[in-house]
Amino acid sequence: MEILQSRKSWSEVMQLPLPQKHTEILPKFLQIKDMRLKNIFQHNVLRKTKLILLVAIVASGCAPSISQFNETAYRQAVELKVQSLALTDKATESYAGHAAGAETLRQDLHTAYEYAKGRPNNELSTRQWEIMIDPERNLVGGLLARWEEEGSLSPVFVREFRGVISDAFDTIIGLESGKIRPEEVQ
């Protein structure tokens, strides 16, 4: 109260002697405060270091490595798309009349799958081929299995399936054509 009533300047107030108990406490308080600031700083630096390390690990581990462009794989995918769509259009007819063509297509699809599987860093393409040939899925493998089982398929079903198969092949073709070409690698 005395300080406020006398209206002393701040510099004058700072020069006033502290009561005895404050002079004992103040150095301890400043020491504790200094230690806390150091701990907070060290903790923040440690947290940031851990975060940067975690981001680096996740970025390097999560990004799938992908193979380079391969002309053979690209050509296979385009040719198999044409073959598959041509045979799909015949699925309204009897399977027995096209069994040899269906078996040839199955073999060619498995060849493309094995080729993709044998290339290093080609997991994405390999997985797409697995889905394409799976008889339990709704792509070429599934169409051929259903056609064989039912004998023939309805025109509406074939038309809808044709679009799905075409899109799936476009995905495989797009993935392959989007890969880095060997001459672009530095």
Solvent accessible surface area in square Angstrom, and as a share of the most:
residue,aa,sasa,rsa
1,M,173,0.77
2,E,134,0.60
3,I,70,0.35
4,L,137,0.68
5,Q,140,0.62
6,S,57,0.36
7,R,215,0.78
8,K,82,0.35
9,S,57,0.37
10,W,188,0.66
11,S,71,0.46
12,E,89,0.40
13,V,30,0.17
14,M,126,0.56
15,Q,149,0.66
16,L,65,0.32
17,P,121,0.76
18,L,90,0.45
19,P,79,0.49
20,Q,129,0.57
21,K,131,0.56
22,H,83,0.37
23,T,61,0.36
24,E,101,0.45
25,I,97,0.49
26,L,75,0.37
27,P,79,0.50
28,K,133,0.56
29,F,109,0.45
30,L,94,0.47
31,Q,114,0.51
32,I,86,0.44
33,K,101,0.43
34,D,71,0.37
35,M,106,0.47
36,R,156,0.57
37,L,102,0.51
38,K,117,0.50
39,N,87,0.45
40,I,100,0.51
41,F,138,0.58
42,Q,115,0.51
43,H,101,0.45
44,N,57,0.29
45,V,72,0.41
46,L,97,0.48
47,R,142,0.52
48,K,130,0.55
49,T,76,0.44
50,K,125,0.53
51,L,108,0.54
52,I,123,0.62
53,L,109,0.54
54,L,102,0.51
55,V,88,0.50
56,A,56,0.43
57,I,102,0.52
58,V,74,0.42
59,A,62,0.48
60,S,90,0.58
61,G,64,0.62
62,C,96,0.57
63,A,66,0.51
64,P,85,0.53
65,S,65,0.42
66,I,76,0.39
67,S,13,0.08
68,Q,78,0.35
69,F,24,0.10
70,N,39,0.20
71,E,97,0.44
72,T,51,0.30
73,A,13,0.10
74,Y,70,0.27
75,R,116,0.42
76,Q,38,0.17
77,A,1,0.00
78,V,53,0.31
79,E,95,0.43
80,L,7,0.03
81,K,40,0.17
82,V,98,0.56
83,Q,76,0.34
84,S,1,0.01
85,L,18,0.09
86,A,50,0.38
87,L,18,0.09
88,T,1,0.01
89,D,69,0.36
90,K,86,0.36
91,A,0,0.00
92,T,54,0.32
93,E,88,0.39
94,S,66,0.42
95,Y,23,0.09
96,A,85,0.66
97,G,65,0.62
98,H,39,0.17
99,A,37,0.29
100,A,81,0.63
101,G,35,0.34
102,A,0,0.00
103,E,80,0.36
104,T,68,0.40
105,L,6,0.03
106,R,51,0.19
107,Q,107,0.48
108,D,48,0.25
109,L,3,0.01
110,H,86,0.39
111,T,77,0.45
112,A,1,0.01
113,Y,29,0.11
114,E,92,0.41
115,Y,73,0.28
116,A,3,0.03
117,K,112,0.48
118,G,65,0.62
119,R,30,0.11
120,P,106,0.67
121,N,73,0.37
122,N,5,0.02
123,E,107,0.48
124,L,78,0.39
125,S,4,0.03
126,T,16,0.09
127,R,116,0.42
128,Q,47,0.21
129,W,11,0.04
130,E,56,0.25
131,I,45,0.23
132,M,1,0.00
133,I,22,0.11
134,D,43,0.22
135,P,81,0.51
136,E,154,0.69
137,R,101,0.37
138,N,108,0.56
139,L,22,0.11
140,V,1,0.01
141,G,6,0.06
142,G,8,0.08
143,L,3,0.01
144,L,2,0.01
145,A,33,0.26
146,R,105,0.38
147,W,0,0.00
148,E,91,0.41
149,E,147,0.66
150,E,94,0.42
151,G,31,0.29
152,S,51,0.33
153,L,11,0.05
154,S,59,0.38
155,P,89,0.56
156,V,90,0.52
157,F,48,0.20
158,V,7,0.04
159,R,149,0.54
160,E,111,0.50
161,F,18,0.08
162,R,87,0.32
163,G,36,0.35
164,V,76,0.44
165,I,0,0.00
166,S,23,0.15
167,D,92,0.48
168,A,20,0.15
169,F,0,0.00
170,D,68,0.35
171,T,73,0.42
172,I,7,0.04
173,I,26,0.13
174,G,39,0.38
175,L,40,0.20
176,E,5,0.02
177,S,45,0.29
178,G,65,0.63
179,K,11,0.05
180,I,101,0.51
181,R,83,0.30
182,P,73,0.46
183,E,138,0.62
184,E,102,0.46
185,V,75,0.43
186,Q,218,0.97
